[in-house]
Amino acid sequence: MPDSRILIADDDADIVYAISKLLQSEGFATVGAGNGAEALRVLETQKIDLLIIDIMMPVMDGFTAIVKIRETRGIPIIVLSAKSEDSDKILGLGIGADDYITKPYNPLELVARVKSLLRRSKVLSSHSADGEDIITIGGLRLDRKAKSLTVDGEPVKLTATEYGILELLMSNKGRVFSAEAIYSSVWNEECFAVENTVMVHIRHIREKIEINPREPKYLKVAWGIGYKIEG
C-alpha cells in the first residue's frame, strides 16, 4: 500500500498541497489535478491506485468526472466535498464513488479511509484461495479469480465496493445480511448510521444485474432486517 499512487483533484491548490503532504508522510505517492478534466488526463497517462476528488470544480465538476471514469475504470474513488447534504452523498455514491467525506475533513479519518479502501481493492484484485472460483446463481456468474461478473453471459463492470458486496451475498446465497454486517465486512471498519451508504450501493448493483430493478429477481430486501441474494 505505501507504494500506491493517489490522484487528488481539487480546484483549491492549497487543499491539494495539504492532502499531498499528509499522504506522502504515510508513504504514498501523489499527483494533483485542478479539475475533473485534468484528472481524466492523468488517469489516461499514469497508473493511479485511488482518486480523491472534489465536486465543485471549474471546467468539469467531480460528478461528471466520476461518471466518465466509471464508464471504463473500477478505480477506488473517494469524494471529498464541502457539499454535506445527504442528497449529495447519495448522488455521489450512486454514480460510482466508493466513499464520501465532507469538508472540513479530519486528516486522520482521511488517511484511514484511504488505507481501508486500498486494502479492500488489493484484496479484490488478488486470488481468493477459499471457496469456489466460480459462483453461479441463475444468470449471475461471479468469477472470484478474475474478479469479474457476467449477467446472462454479458460482462458487467463493478466498482470495488459493488464487487465486495455482491461476492459477500453470492457466497452466502439466501443468507440475510444487515446493512451494518455488509458495511463491516466489505468496508472492514466499524460502522455507524450506514444504512443510506449501503442502500445506495445495493441500488446501483440492482441497476446492473436486474432486468427490472423495481422487481428484483436476485438481490432482495428482507424488510427491517437486511439484504440477500436468491435465484
C-alpha positions in Angstrom: 0.0 0.0 0.0 2.7 2.6 0.8 3.8 2.5 -2.8 0.3 3.3 -4.1 -0.1 6.4 -6.2 -3.1 8.6 -5.3 -4.6 11.3 -7.5 -6.1 14.4 -5.8 -8.4 16.5 -7.8 -9.5 19.8 -6.3 -9.5 23.4 -7.7 -8.1 24.7 -4.4 -4.3 24.3 -4.8 -3.8 24.6 -1.0 -6.1 21.6 -0.4 -4.2 19.5 -3.0 -0.9 20.5 -1.4 -2.1 19.8 2.2 -3.5 16.3 1.3 -0.4 15.5 -0.8 1.8 16.3 2.2 -0.4 14.3 4.5 -0.4 11.2 2.3 3.3 11.5 1.4 4.0 11.4 5.1 2.3 8.0 5.1 4.5 6.8 2.3 2.1 7.3 -0.6 3.0 8.9 -4.0 0.6 11.7 -5.0 -0.4 13.5 -8.2 -2.5 16.7 -8.3 -5.2 17.9 -10.7 -7.2 21.2 -10.7 -10.5 19.9 -12.1 -12.2 16.8 -13.5 -10.9 17.1 -17.0 -7.3 17.3 -15.7 -8.0 14.2 -13.5 -9.2 12.3 -16.6 -6.0 13.2 -18.5 -3.8 12.0 -15.6 -5.7 8.7 -15.4 -5.1 8.2 -19.2 -1.3 8.6 -18.8 -0.4 7.4 -15.3 -1.1 4.4 -13.2 -3.3 5.6 -10.3 -4.4 3.4 -7.5 -7.0 5.7 -5.9 -8.7 9.0 -6.6 -9.7 11.7 -4.1 -12.0 14.2 -5.9 -13.9 17.4 -5.1 -17.3 18.0 -6.5 -17.5 21.8 -7.2 -14.7 22.5 -9.7 -14.5 24.5 -12.9 -14.2 23.1 -16.5 -15.5 19.7 -15.3 -17.1 19.0 -11.9 -16.5 15.9 -9.9 -19.8 14.2 -10.5 -19.3 14.4 -14.3 -15.7 13.1 -14.0 -16.8 10.2 -11.8 -19.5 9.2 -14.4 -16.9 9.3 -17.2 -14.4 7.3 -15.1 -16.9 4.6 -14.3 -17.5 4.0 -18.0 -14.2 2.3 -18.2 -12.5 2.1 -14.8 -13.1 0.5 -11.4 -10.5 2.6 -9.6 -11.4 3.3 -6.0 -12.9 6.8 -5.6 -13.3 9.0 -2.5 -15.4 12.2 -2.8 -14.1 15.0 -0.6 -16.6 17.8 -0.7 -18.0 20.8 1.1 -21.4 19.7 0.0 -22.7 17.9 3.1 -26.3 17.3 2.3 -27.4 13.6 2.3 -28.7 14.1 -1.2 -25.2 15.0 -2.4 -23.7 12.0 -0.6 -26.3 9.6 -2.1 -25.8 11.1 -5.6 -22.0 10.7 -5.3 -22.3 7.1 -4.1 -25.0 6.4 -6.6 -22.9 7.3 -9.6 -20.0 5.2 -8.5 -17.9 6.7 -5.7 -16.8 4.3 -3.0 -16.8 6.8 -0.1 -17.8 10.3 0.6 -16.1 12.6 3.2 -17.2 16.2 3.9 -15.0 19.2 4.4 -13.6 20.3 6.7 -12.1 16.8 7.0 -10.3 15.1 9.8 -6.8 14.2 8.4 -6.6 11.0 10.5 -10.0 9.9 9.1 -9.0 10.7 5.6 -5.8 8.6 5.9 -7.8 5.8 7.5 -10.4 5.8 4.7 -7.7 5.8 2.0 -5.9 2.8 3.6 -9.1 0.9 4.1 -10.2 1.4 0.5 -6.8 0.4 -0.8 -6.8 -2.7 1.3 -10.2 -3.6 0.0 -9.1 -3.0 -3.6 -6.0 -5.1 -3.1 -7.9 -8.0 -1.6 -10.4 -7.9 -4.5 -7.5 -7.9 -7.1 -5.9 -10.9 -5.5 -6.9 -14.5 -5.9 -9.4 -15.9 -3.4 -8.0 -19.1 -2.1 -11.1 -20.1 -0.1 -14.3 -21.4 -1.7 -15.1 -21.8 -5.3 -13.6 -19.7 -8.0 -16.9 -19.5 -9.9 -20.2 -18.7 -8.2 -23.3 -19.2 -10.4 -26.7 -18.1 -9.3 -29.3 -18.1 -12.1 -27.9 -15.9 -14.8 -25.3 -14.4 -12.5 -21.8 -15.8 -12.9 -19.1 -14.3 -10.5 -15.5 -15.3 -11.2 -13.6 -14.8 -8.0 -10.3 -15.4 -9.6 -10.8 -12.8 -12.4 -12.9 -10.6 -10.1 -15.5 -10.3 -12.8 -19.2 -10.7 -13.3 -21.4 -11.7 -16.2 -25.2 -11.4 -16.3 -26.8 -13.8 -18.8 -23.4 -14.0 -20.5 -22.9 -10.3 -20.7 -20.0 -8.7 -18.8 -20.9 -6.2 -16.2 -18.5 -3.6 -14.7 -18.5 -3.3 -11.0 -16.6 -0.9 -8.6 -14.5 -2.5 -5.9 -17.3 -1.8 -3.4 -20.0 -3.2 -5.6 -17.9 -6.4 -6.2 -17.3 -6.8 -2.5 -21.0 -6.6 -1.6 -22.0 -8.9 -4.4 -19.3 -11.5 -3.6 -20.4 -11.5 0.1 -24.0 -12.1 -0.8 -23.5 -14.6 -3.6 -21.1 -16.6 -1.4 -23.9 -16.9 1.1 -26.9 -17.4 -1.1 -30.2 -17.0 0.9 -28.5 -15.6 4.0 -29.7 -12.2 5.1 -27.1 -9.6 5.9 -27.9 -6.4 7.7 -26.6 -3.1 6.4 -24.2 -3.0 9.3 -22.9 -6.5 8.7 -22.3 -5.7 5.0 -20.5 -2.5 5.9 -18.3 -4.2 8.5 -17.4 -7.0 6.1 -16.9 -5.0 2.9 -15.5 -1.8 4.3 -13.6 -3.6 7.0 -14.2 -1.0 9.6 -16.6 -0.1 12.4 -20.0 1.2 11.2 -22.3 3.9 12.4 -25.5 5.0 10.7 -24.5 3.3 7.4 -27.9 2.3 6.1 -28.0 5.0 3.4 -24.5 4.3 2.3 -25.1 0.5 1.8 -28.6 1.2 0.3 -27.1 3.3 -2.4 -24.6 0.7 -3.4 -27.3 -2.0 -3.3 -29.5 0.1 -5.6 -26.6 0.6 -8.0 -25.9 -3.2 -8.1 -29.5 -3.8 -8.8 -29.5 -1.5 -11.8 -26.6 -3.5 -13.2 -27.8 -7.1 -12.6 -31.6 -6.9 -12.7 -33.9 -6.7 -15.7 -36.4 -4.8 -13.6 -34.7 -3.2 -10.5 -38.1 -2.4 -9.0 -39.0 -6.1 -9.0 -35.6 -7.8 -8.4 -35.1 -11.4 -9.2 -31.7 -11.8 -7.4 -30.9 -9.0 -4.9 -33.8 -8.8 -2.5 -34.7 -7.0 0.7 -35.7 -8.7 3.9 -37.7 -5.8 5.2 -36.4 -4.5 8.5 -33.5 -7.0 8.5 -31.2 -6.6 5.5 -30.4 -7.9 2.1 -29.8 -11.3 0.4 -29.2 -13.0 -2.9 -31.7 -15.5 -4.3 -32.1 -17.1 -7.6 
